[in-house]
Amino acid sequence: MIDVQWEDALTAWRASLGSEFVITHPAALSAVQTTTFATRQSVPAILRPASRQQVQECLRIATRFRVPLYPVSSGKNWGYGSSVPSRTQTAILDLSRLDRILDFNEQLAYVTVEPGVTQAQLQEFLASRKSNLWMDATGASPFSSLIGNTMERGFGHTPYGDHFAHSCGLEVVLPTGECIETGYSRFPNARSAPLHRWGLGASLDGLFSQSNFGVVTRMTIWLMPAPACFQAFFFRCDQESQLAGVVESLSQLRLRGTLQSAVHIGNDYKVLAGLQQYPWHETGGRTPLSAELMAAYRKRLQIGVWSGSGGLYGTPRQVAEARRLIRAALKGKVNRLAFLDDRLLSLSLRYAKPIRLLTGWDLSQTLTLLQPLYGLLKGLPTSQPIGSAYWRKRTPPPTDMNPDRDGCGLLWFSPVIPATGEEAAQVRAAIAEIMLADGFEPMISLTLLNGRAISCVVSICYDREVSGEDERAMACYRHLVERANEMGYYSYRLGVQSMEEVDRHDSYGELMRQLKTTVDPAGILAPGRYEATPRTRAATAGH
Amino acid sequence: MIDVQWEDALTAWRASLGSEFVITHPAALSAVQTTTFATRQSVPAILRPASRQQVQECLRIATRFRVPLYPVSSGKNWGYGSSVPSRTQTAILDLSRLDRILDFNEQLAYVTVEPGVTQAQLQEFLASRKSNLWMDATGASPFSSLIGNTMERGFGHTPYGDHFAHSCGLEVVLPTGECIETGYSRFPNARSAPLHRWGLGASLDGLFSQSNFGVVTRMTIWLMPAPACFQAFFFRCDQESQLAGVVESLSQLRLRGTLQSAVHIGNDYKVLAGLQQYPWHETGGRTPLSAELMAAYRKRLQIGVWSGSGGLYGTPRQVAEARRLIRAALKGKVNRLAFLDDRLLSLSLRYAKPIRLLTGWDLSQTLTLLQPLYGLLKGLPTSQPIGSAYWRKRTPPPTDMNPDRDGCGLLWFSPVIPATGEEAAQVRAAIAEIMLADGFEPMISLTLLNGRAISCVVSICYDREVSGEDERAMACYRHLVERANEMGYYSYRLGVQSMEEVDRHDSYGELMRQLKTTVDPAGILAPGRYEATPRTRAATAGH
């Protein structure tokens, strides 16, 4: 379905970028059209600019010929749509060739990057400089983009876990091709550009997060000085009824600053999917894994109903005091609480085998799960969590995991709820009820974003190769959204399948549409992204 | 200069608000037209709506008759223009009657307020509830608006000192009269509306800070749980050369989280102006107070070249460890370092008189200066710092201080600089040189906003009743801006006299103009606020 406008645009892009960077090969297009759930959007081309100037050119051409572009940094937005554009017949603007680290300052603790810079790349950069600074990492792929995640307002595990709150100085190419810089960056020779978020006058950074108002081509990320002392803590609850008390205690510690970073609490299903694939053999091929069977697995694998982790950062005495306060706060509320540091971890790794031989306790299995989490608390990216996307597959995950390619089904639903025990327990119960009824395991993790709010990330994991599962998973997603909204909870981030959640067709929506028209008069940048699809179009989407 | 449009608008406003709330009395207009420096803007009327609905009405009428309105919450924006609008012939939209505290939650630690709610009002509210939560306060008047200060991105002294970063869930009336809510507030029954900053989709809060895009009629403010233990620390440097080392040490402590709140460092001139008025008698009426004379006063009054203060918050052990780290970091870098807590303060107050009688040391003078600072570190508003606006007056400050009314001259210039010792010292030297040459005392305070950036607040204090001083002070302000910009430093906030600093006539400025036209097609909301005055208009301003 390539029409004249597209032909003209492709010709202009080829002239601008060089033919090899305007990709229309069916295999390549098929790859970017594929995500971890059913979509019908088609992609006519992939553009691969190498510089901010080329990004501007791409947008100017798109505006001239009125053909839409969808920016993608690394395309690893798994569970939310990967690189699939929000509307059909949209070309991909692949920013992965803009992969330079533009500035770095050890004393003032920041790094300035382009959108193609990945978590792994920054980690290697810091290691090669023997830097004393830590980055924050998410459990997403090490090869996911720092800017991509930040603009989606993703979060990680260290005190710098709120990525958007620890970024500043954006360079943004507007849909018209104009380029602006935010904060102090826009002033000549501004010494505080990488050091201060707001700048002078209205602060525009928020406008370019979770929107389709511009393409971010540069961003400064604040880095955390490595603490003199680091310890992780891990805890376990064996009863569902313990959740409320634990959430209350931890949110108070977070509110009071004893816990400086997000605490993650995962339920049994979530932990099991991190350890192994679906037990097809033992369940006789039936799904979902019932609550009763899950209980049996908990016992066998020594998993709690809930398992939590967090990090302590500071001087040895600051960490010791935090440890004391956590022990006191969780006393009688958890079944196990353990602290881990570098020394203890390396000892455990060394003696896991002899311990197993002597006691029969398989420490190495615990470490398989703990080690990546422990690393994340220190800002080290890991590919371990991606493995759980293969939960319902009948074959084991390959070495080069790629959930999109491998037919993994994964839909994330992430409502934000108040950090109270009562609401956490209510939400947990509602999710479990809906998901088990719909035939999926209720995999839930709760992240204490601050002392007031919890991000509840729910994974619908399935096998796209099983007929009907795509539809059943999407129905389950809708049931979850509907129920959560009824209860007063709303997503913190949206997948490409559900952008209409953002719009209530009220004066706010009207303002957003006006702003969009102002910055993007031709409507060419990521149409449908964080905006409702007009009904007439939705009905005719696909081809 | 009231024309037909204005007459029609006034009639409509009177019908909407009631005649007594549309004020055109010359004395009232004269008061709001007066600030702490020379302005020529005239105000044709003051509107005093009592509700958000009336605010909407006021804006609809303004849009209909194309007459401009300038929103003012409490009018205490001293040093930056008080309630004087950015352009002439603009009516004041006085929001002080919207003074309700709409929501409060002790467990989740927040309060939701209207724009008329003042610092003092919130403090009394918390005290009356016997709340265990602390607010953050600025050194501005206790009767200044919380929303006004937050939307100007003001800062205070506790760990919640970045007011804008600790607010969310805005209700905003747009210039057209439409009303929107930001963050999760815009969704029905959203439980996390007061608990999470970003919400879903583009985050618009920044758009309404330091701008003329909307009137904020509601905001949630996060409050801080009172720590189990609080101590303040105070230090003094007797040599100018010590500044760099102190800034380096403190910014590292701030970056590493040992210091959770802003540290304020004030120079000798700043401290002196807090203690007394200009020594007219001893200087024989000559100004400025030279560096040599300042040195003599330092010796006589036991003031350091720099004096600093900060707060420690936590459990007794957390505070003890912070104290140890501060002692170690400042060792050999300051001449005095003292810690103060509630017990020590009440003892000192009790024994100040006998100590003076016995030793001759006037402890009470020190306490006069320390006590309000100590209170600010605990979030207690104070009117003490306003006294220094009377520095150059020939008569003592009255009990009911009002710098606007009393002819106090005050211009604030507040560039943000990197938190490095070298740059702090360079900026200090440049400011002192310019101000002394221009005939003013270089009153400087440095606030470590975070571990990376310092807000440098410079006060030009003078007596408006002295002929020619208004012009000399404004010239000095321009010299400071010019030199700072050359060095790469830019204001964090602007006075009404200097809004053109915000605009560089580039693609950013163009985008801002487009956005303004979109939200305010009639151009009636605070024209000229955080936007450059077109040259043609500037030439004809005044009347």
Contacts between the chains, C-beta under 8 A, distances in Angstrom:
chain1	res1	chain2	res2	distance
A	107	B	420	7.0
A	108	B	418	6.3
A	108	B	419	7.1
A	108	B	420	7.3
A	108	B	452	5.1
A	109	B	255	6.0
A	109	B	451	7.1
A	109	B	452	6.8
A	110	B	452	7.2
A	153	B	198	5.5
A	159	B	257	7.0
A	164	B	198	6.8
A	165	B	165	7.5
A	165	B	197	7.9
A	174	B	507	7.8
A	174	B	511	6.9
A	178	B	507	4.4
A	178	B	510	7.4
A	178	B	511	7.3
A	179	B	507	6.4
A	180	B	506	7.9
A	180	B	507	5.4
A	180	B	508	4.5
A	180	B	511	5.8
A	181	B	508	6.9
A	184	B	416	7.1
A	184	B	490	5.7
A	186	B	504	6.7
A	186	B	506	7.0
A	186	B	508	4.7
A	187	B	485	7.6
A	187	B	490	5.1
A	187	B	504	6.8
A	188	B	485	8.0
A	188	B	488	7.7
A	188	B	504	7.8
A	189	B	488	4.2
A	190	B	488	5.7
A	190	B	489	7.9
A	190	B	490	6.0
A	191	B	417	6.6
A	191	B	418	5.4
A	191	B	423	7.0
A	191	B	487	7.5
A	191	B	488	3.9
A	191	B	489	6.2
A	192	B	416	4.5
A	192	B	417	6.3
A	192	B	418	5.9
A	192	B	453	5.4
A	192	B	488	7.9
A	192	B	489	6.9
A	192	B	490	7.3
A	194	B	452	7.8
A	195	B	416	7.6
A	195	B	418	5.6
A	195	B	419	7.3
A	195	B	450	7.8
A	195	B	452	3.9
A	195	B	453	4.2
A	196	B	416	5.2
A	196	B	449	7.1
A	196	B	452	7.3
A	196	B	453	4.5
A	196	B	492	7.5
A	197	B	165	7.9
A	198	B	153	5.5
A	198	B	164	6.8
A	198	B	206	7.3
A	198	B	209	7.3
A	198	B	210	7.7
A	198	B	492	7.3
A	199	B	490	7.8
A	200	B	210	7.1
A	200	B	490	5.7
A	200	B	491	5.7
A	200	B	492	6.6
A	200	B	493	7.4
A	200	B	494	7.0
A	200	B	501	7.0
A	200	B	502	5.6
A	200	B	530	8.0
A	201	B	210	5.1
A	201	B	211	6.5
A	201	B	502	4.3
A	201	B	512	7.2
A	201	B	530	4.5
A	201	B	531	7.9
A	202	B	206	6.2
A	202	B	207	5.2
A	202	B	208	7.4
A	202	B	209	6.5
A	202	B	210	5.8
A	202	B	211	3.8
A	202	B	213	6.7
A	202	B	512	7.0
A	202	B	530	6.7
A	203	B	206	3.1
A	203	B	207	7.4
A	203	B	209	6.0
A	203	B	210	7.5
A	204	B	206	6.4
A	204	B	207	7.0
A	204	B	511	8.0
A	205	B	206	6.3
A	206	B	198	7.3
A	206	B	202	6.2
A	206	B	203	3.1
A	206	B	204	6.4
A	206	B	205	6.3
A	206	B	206	4.7
A	206	B	207	7.3
A	207	B	202	5.2
A	207	B	203	7.4
A	207	B	204	7.0
A	207	B	206	7.3
A	207	B	207	6.4
A	208	B	202	7.4
A	209	B	198	7.3
A	209	B	202	6.4
A	209	B	203	6.0
A	210	B	198	7.8
A	210	B	200	7.0
A	210	B	201	5.1
A	210	B	202	5.8
A	210	B	203	7.5
A	211	B	201	6.6
A	211	B	202	3.8
A	213	B	202	6.7
A	222	B	452	7.2
A	225	B	252	7.8
A	225	B	255	5.7
A	225	B	256	5.5
A	227	B	256	7.1
A	252	B	225	7.8
A	255	B	109	6.1
A	255	B	225	5.7
A	256	B	225	5.5
A	256	B	227	7.1
A	256	B	314	7.8
A	257	B	159	6.9
A	257	B	260	6.3
A	257	B	313	7.3
A	257	B	314	7.0
A	258	B	314	7.7
A	258	B	315	7.8
A	258	B	318	7.7
A	260	B	257	6.3
A	313	B	257	7.3
A	314	B	256	7.8
A	314	B	257	7.0
A	314	B	258	7.7
A	315	B	258	7.8
A	315	B	321	6.5
A	315	B	325	6.8
A	317	B	317	7.4
A	317	B	321	4.5
A	317	B	324	7.8
A	318	B	258	7.7
A	318	B	318	6.9
A	318	B	321	5.5
A	321	B	315	6.5
A	321	B	317	4.5
A	321	B	318	5.5
A	321	B	321	6.8
A	324	B	317	7.8
A	325	B	315	6.8
A	416	B	184	7.1
A	416	B	192	4.5
A	416	B	195	7.6
A	416	B	196	5.2
A	417	B	191	6.6
A	417	B	192	6.3
A	418	B	108	6.2
A	418	B	191	5.4
A	418	B	192	5.9
A	418	B	195	5.6
A	419	B	108	7.1
A	419	B	195	7.3
A	420	B	107	7.0
A	420	B	108	7.3
A	423	B	191	7.0
A	449	B	196	7.1
A	450	B	195	7.8
A	451	B	109	7.1
A	452	B	108	5.1
A	452	B	109	6.8
A	452	B	110	7.2
A	452	B	194	7.8
A	452	B	195	3.9
A	452	B	196	7.4
A	452	B	222	7.2
A	453	B	192	5.4
A	453	B	195	4.1
A	453	B	196	4.5
A	485	B	187	7.6
A	485	B	188	7.9
A	487	B	191	7.5
A	488	B	188	7.7
A	488	B	189	4.2
A	488	B	190	5.7
A	488	B	191	3.9
A	488	B	192	7.9
A	489	B	190	7.9
A	489	B	191	6.1
A	489	B	192	6.9
A	490	B	184	5.7
A	490	B	187	5.0
A	490	B	190	6.0
A	490	B	192	7.3
A	490	B	199	7.8
A	490	B	200	5.8
A	491	B	200	5.7
A	492	B	196	7.5
A	492	B	198	7.3
A	492	B	200	6.5
A	493	B	200	7.4
A	494	B	200	7.0
A	501	B	200	7.0
A	502	B	200	5.6
A	502	B	201	4.4
A	504	B	186	6.7
A	504	B	187	6.8
A	504	B	188	7.8
A	506	B	180	8.0
A	506	B	186	7.0
A	507	B	174	7.7
A	507	B	178	4.5
A	507	B	179	6.4
A	507	B	180	5.3
A	508	B	180	4.5
A	508	B	181	6.9
A	508	B	186	4.7
A	510	B	178	7.4
A	511	B	174	6.9
A	511	B	178	7.3
A	511	B	180	5.7
A	511	B	204	8.0
A	511	B	519	7.2
A	512	B	201	7.2
A	512	B	202	7.0
A	514	B	518	5.1
A	514	B	519	7.5
A	515	B	515	6.8
A	515	B	518	6.2
A	517	B	518	7.8
A	518	B	514	5.1
A	518	B	515	6.2
A	518	B	517	7.8
A	518	B	518	4.5
A	519	B	511	7.2
A	519	B	514	7.5
A	519	B	515	8.0
A	530	B	200	8.0
A	530	B	201	4.5
A	530	B	202	6.7
A	531	B	201	7.9
